[in-house]
Amino acid sequence: MAGRAALIRTYAEGPAAVEAAVGSLSDAELDRRPDVPGAWTAREVVHHLADSETRSTIRFRKLLAEDSPTIHGYDEAHYATVLWYDRPIAGSLAVLRAVRASNVELLERLTDADFARSGTHTESGPYSVDTWLELYAAHAHEHAEQAAKAARGEV
């Protein structure tokens, strides 16, 4: 499936997009909060990505290794308040890079049957490996743009 190959490429390029968006930001820029209720700083976005990636890699592995697994949602805003999203971003960027690299190695080996493996997401229902890839392929790119805007004080 040509679409899958493009999605895998986009997924693989996500960490570079995030690093390009935040790599040269000062602490003041990383911590600039857009003047909109609930808006995240660039720093918070990077930490969200690390948490999201670690959750997503478990989802991915459950889909591949378990029959009809339950895929659980989580409270992203709560994570931001209890996991110290004001800390340095280097570790979270490393997590993003490592998880994506490992997942790309798996993605490149999957068969059509593997991509069709599915479970049930507690919030959105049927959830396959194809669904997972479609959701996460551009996730880092979207948040890279969000972080860059936040650093400028935009939404």
Number of C-alpha atoms within 10 A of each C-alpha: 6 6 9 16 12 12 18 19 14 19 23 21 18 23 24 16 18 25 17 13 20 21 14 10 16 11 12 10 19 26 18 20 23 18 12 10 7 9 16 25 25 31 26 23 24 29 26 21 22 22 18 18 22 16 15 21 16 12 23 21 13 19 25 21 12 12 11 16 17 18 23 12 12 12 7 11 11 9 15 17 11 8 12 11 19 14 12 15 20 13 13 20 20 13 19 25 20 16 16 22 16 12 17 15 11 13 18 11 8 13 9 10 8 16 18 16 21 24 21 16 16 13 10 10 11 14 21 22 24 17 14 17 20 16 13 19 21 19 17 26 20 14 20 25 17 21 27 22 18 25 26 15 18 15 17
